[in-house]
Amino acid sequence: MPAMRSNSTHVPRDFGQVTSAEANKNCARLVSNTFSAALRHRRVDQSPFDADQNAFDVAVCTYRERNPDVTEKEARQAVANIICRSL
């Protein structure tokens, strides 16, 4: 089968670049997914409070990996906001 070529002259100029808003959405999605996954994979002998705290701490670490210039306190607040918005 012959190769197909596009007749379109429109080429996205920002191909491969992520805007700040998209990066924030991606980070929020990652943090929310990380928190949910950590809750699902708690140890059997772990209390619900400890499981929640562990999941929150893992989400904070994930957030700080994406935003290394943010303080621990700011990261914890941002993660709390992300989790509350996803409920």
C-alpha positions as CSV (number, residue, x, y, z in Angstrom):
1,M,0.0,0.0,0.0
2,P,1.5,3.4,-0.9
3,A,2.4,5.9,1.8
4,M,-0.3,8.5,2.5
5,R,0.7,12.1,2.6
6,S,-1.3,14.9,4.2
7,N,-2.4,17.8,2.1
8,S,-2.7,19.9,5.1
9,T,-0.4,22.9,5.3
10,H,-1.1,23.5,9.0
11,V,1.8,22.2,11.1
12,P,1.5,22.7,14.8
13,R,4.3,25.0,15.9
14,D,4.3,23.9,19.5
15,F,4.5,20.2,18.8
16,G,6.1,18.5,21.7
17,Q,5.9,21.5,24.0
18,V,3.6,21.5,27.0
19,T,2.0,24.7,28.2
20,S,2.0,25.6,31.9
21,A,-1.7,24.9,32.2
22,E,-1.2,21.5,30.7
23,A,1.8,20.8,32.9
24,N,-0.3,21.7,36.0
25,K,-3.2,19.4,34.8
26,N,-0.8,16.6,34.2
27,C,0.8,17.1,37.6
28,A,-2.6,17.2,39.3
29,R,-3.7,14.0,37.5
30,L,-0.4,12.2,38.5
31,V,-0.7,13.3,42.1
32,S,-4.4,12.2,42.3
33,N,-3.6,8.8,40.7
34,T,-0.6,8.3,43.0
35,F,-2.7,9.1,46.0
36,S,-5.5,6.7,44.9
37,A,-3.0,3.9,44.1
38,A,-1.3,4.3,47.5
39,L,-4.6,4.0,49.2
40,R,-5.4,0.8,47.3
41,H,-2.1,-0.8,48.2
42,R,-2.0,-0.4,51.9
43,R,-0.7,-3.1,54.1
44,V,-3.2,-5.4,55.8
45,D,-1.9,-4.5,59.3
46,Q,-2.0,-0.8,58.7
47,S,-4.6,1.4,60.3
48,P,-6.8,3.5,58.1
49,F,-5.3,6.7,59.4
50,D,-1.8,5.4,58.7
51,A,-2.8,4.3,55.2
52,D,-4.3,7.8,54.5
53,Q,-1.2,9.5,55.9
54,N,1.1,7.3,53.9
55,A,-0.9,7.9,50.7
56,F,-0.8,11.6,51.3
57,D,3.0,11.6,51.9
58,V,3.6,9.6,48.7
59,A,1.4,12.1,46.8
60,V,3.5,15.0,48.3
61,C,6.7,13.4,47.2
62,T,5.3,13.0,43.7
63,Y,4.3,16.6,43.6
64,R,7.7,17.8,44.8
65,E,9.4,15.6,42.1
66,R,7.5,17.6,39.5
67,N,7.9,21.0,41.4
68,P,11.4,20.8,43.1
69,D,11.4,24.6,43.9
70,V,8.3,24.3,46.1
71,T,8.6,24.0,49.9
72,E,7.3,21.1,51.8
73,K,4.5,23.2,53.3
74,E,3.4,24.5,49.9
75,A,3.5,21.0,48.4
76,R,1.3,19.7,51.2
77,Q,-1.2,22.5,50.6
78,A,-1.2,21.9,46.9
79,V,-1.7,18.2,47.3
80,A,-4.5,18.8,49.7
81,N,-6.2,21.1,47.2
82,I,-5.7,18.6,44.4
83,I,-7.2,15.7,46.4
84,C,-10.2,17.9,47.6
85,R,-10.9,19.0,44.0
86,S,-10.9,15.4,42.8
87,L,-13.6,14.3,45.4
